[in-house]
Amino acid sequence: MTETTTPNVRGVLRRASIIDAARALFSEVGYRGATMAQIAARADVTHAGLLYHFSTKDAVLDAVLAEHRERTAVLAETPEGDGDYLDRLDRVVAQNANEADWMRLSSLLLGEAVALDHPLHGVQETRYQDLERRITTGLLGVSHQPHDNVALAPLARLLIAAMDGLQLQATLTEVDAARAARMRSDFSVMIELIRARLDTV
């Protein structure tokens, strides 16, 4: 039993180390700036070992982003329990503010994806559409006044712009505790403004 499971465990750990190495490399030089050879070297695996787990750089990127999607899955449903949907968004920003590597990676990939031929161009377009829909639905549950999706969609887009914009500003210099705290504080101001707008007809 041990003999058959050990290689599997080793393979899982090796795959995870490749994803970690790729995430770090992408956050430093972007997707376009990274090569499969650099990813293999960073993960301390042979090129053949890398290809065993990921046949292309796109496949490596997909795996890195899959982890990121799991981290942001908190936006997938209207929140329950402690706080409302805006409180949930506030917590997501607070969590991201303390993880400089993820913020840098997200900002780099978002900037690269502006190019029409980038593999993430369509992905990012779909991401914005999906986030707008989810946040708009979430805001319907927060508002104490009657609103419809058309009226709330601009507020959803402003929230997305604030999240991405504050993240980009935070990554322009080394992210320290003070900068992360400012990012959280600034987003809290946006939350207050959105709450005030929701309470008006």
C-alpha positions in Angstrom: 0.0 0.0 0.0 2.7 2.4 1.0 4.7 1.7 -2.2 1.8 2.5 -4.5 0.7 5.7 -2.7 4.2 7.3 -2.1 4.8 8.1 -5.8 1.3 9.7 -5.9 2.0 11.8 -2.9 5.4 12.8 -4.3 3.7 13.7 -7.6 1.2 15.9 -5.8 3.9 17.7 -3.9 6.0 18.2 -7.0 3.0 19.6 -8.9 2.3 22.0 -6.0 5.9 23.1 -5.9 5.8 23.9 -9.7 2.6 25.9 -9.2 4.2 27.8 -6.4 7.3 28.5 -8.4 5.3 29.6 -11.4 3.2 31.9 -9.3 6.3 33.6 -7.9 7.9 33.9 -11.3 4.8 35.3 -13.0 4.5 37.8 -10.2 8.0 39.0 -10.9 8.2 39.0 -14.7 4.6 38.4 -15.9 3.3 35.5 -17.9 5.0 36.7 -21.1 8.3 37.2 -19.4 8.5 33.8 -18.0 9.7 30.7 -19.8 9.1 27.0 -19.1 12.9 26.6 -18.5 12.7 29.3 -15.8 9.7 27.7 -14.2 11.5 24.3 -14.1 14.6 25.9 -12.6 12.6 27.8 -10.0 10.8 24.6 -9.0 14.0 22.6 -9.0 12.7 20.0 -11.5 14.0 18.9 -14.9 12.3 20.2 -18.1 10.9 16.7 -18.6 9.6 16.6 -15.1 7.8 19.9 -15.7 6.3 18.6 -18.9 5.1 15.5 -17.1 2.8 17.7 -15.1 2.2 20.6 -17.5 2.6 20.3 -21.2 2.4 24.1 -21.9 3.0 27.4 -20.2 -0.8 28.0 -20.6 -1.5 24.9 -18.6 0.8 26.2 -15.8 -1.0 29.5 -15.9 -4.4 27.8 -15.7 -3.3 25.9 -12.6 -2.0 29.1 -10.9 -5.3 30.8 -11.7 -7.3 27.9 -10.4 -5.8 28.5 -7.0 -6.7 32.2 -7.3 -10.3 31.4 -8.2 -10.6 29.2 -5.1 -9.4 32.2 -3.0 -12.0 34.5 -4.5 -14.8 32.0 -4.5 -16.2 34.0 -1.6 -17.8 36.2 -4.2 -19.7 33.3 -5.8 -22.8 33.5 -3.5 -24.7 36.0 -1.5 -23.1 35.9 2.0 -24.8 34.5 5.0 -24.1 34.8 8.7 -21.9 37.6 9.9 -22.4 40.8 7.9 -23.9 41.5 4.5 -22.5 41.4 1.0 -20.5 44.6 1.3 -19.0 43.3 4.6 -17.9 40.2 2.6 -16.3 42.3 -0.1 -14.5 44.3 2.6 -13.1 41.2 4.1 -11.9 40.0 0.7 -10.0 43.3 0.2 -8.6 43.1 3.7 -7.3 39.5 3.0 -5.8 40.5 -0.3 -4.1 43.6 1.2 -2.0 41.3 3.4 -0.8 39.1 0.5 1.5 41.2 -1.7 2.5 38.4 -4.0 -1.1 37.7 -5.0 -1.8 41.4 -5.5 1.3 41.8 -7.7 0.5 38.7 -9.7 -3.1 39.8 -10.3 -2.1 43.3 -11.3 0.6 42.1 -13.7 -1.7 39.6 -15.4 -4.5 42.1 -15.6 -2.2 44.6 -17.3 -0.8 42.0 -19.7 -4.4 40.8 -20.6 -5.1 44.1 -22.3 -3.3 42.7 -25.3 -5.8 41.0 -27.6 -3.6 38.0 -28.2 -2.9 37.3 -24.6 -4.3 34.0 -23.3 -6.1 35.8 -20.5 -7.7 38.5 -22.6 -11.0 36.6 -22.9 -10.7 35.3 -19.4 -10.4 38.7 -17.9 -13.3 40.0 -20.0 -15.5 37.1 -18.7 -14.2 37.8 -15.1 -15.5 41.4 -15.2 -18.8 40.3 -16.6 -19.2 37.6 -13.9 -18.1 39.9 -11.1 -20.5 42.6 -12.2 -23.3 40.1 -12.2 -22.5 38.7 -8.8 -21.9 42.0 -7.1 -25.0 43.5 -8.6 -27.0 40.5 -7.2 -25.3 40.9 -3.9 -26.2 44.6 -3.7 -29.8 43.8 -4.2 -29.7 42.0 -0.9 -28.0 45.0 0.9 -30.3 47.8 -0.3 -33.1 49.0 1.9 -34.6 50.8 -1.0 -36.1 49.4 -4.2 -33.5 49.1 -6.9 -33.1 47.0 -10.0 -30.1 45.4 -11.7 -29.8 48.2 -14.2 -29.5 50.8 -11.5 -27.1 48.8 -9.4 -24.7 47.7 -12.2 -22.8 51.0 -12.2 -22.2 50.6 -8.5 -20.9 47.1 -9.0 -18.5 48.3 -11.7 -17.3 51.1 -9.3 -16.6 48.5 -6.6 -14.6 46.4 -9.0 -12.7 49.4 -10.2 -11.9 50.3 -6.6 -10.7 46.8 -5.7 -8.5 46.5 -8.8 -7.3 50.1 -8.6 -6.4 50.1 -5.0 -4.6 46.8 -5.5 -2.6 48.2 -8.4 -1.6 51.3 -6.3 -0.5 49.1 -3.5 1.8 47.0 -5.8 3.6 50.0 -7.2 5.9 50.0 -4.2 6.8 47.4 -1.6 3.6 46.4 0.2 4.2 46.9 4.0 1.8 46.9 6.9 1.0 50.6 6.6 0.2 50.4 2.9 -2.0 47.4 3.4 -3.8 49.2 6.2 -4.4 52.2 3.9 -5.8 50.0 1.2 -8.3 48.5 3.6 -9.2 51.9 4.9 -9.7 53.4 1.5 -11.9 50.6 0.4 -14.0 51.0 3.6 -14.6 54.6 2.4 -15.9 53.2 -0.9 -18.2 50.8 1.0 -19.6 53.7 3.0 -20.3 55.7 -0.2 -22.0 52.7 -1.8 -24.2 52.2 1.3 -25.2 55.8 1.3 -26.1 55.5 -2.4 -28.1 52.3 -1.8 -30.2 54.1 0.8 -31.3 56.7 -1.7 -34.1 56.1 -4.3 
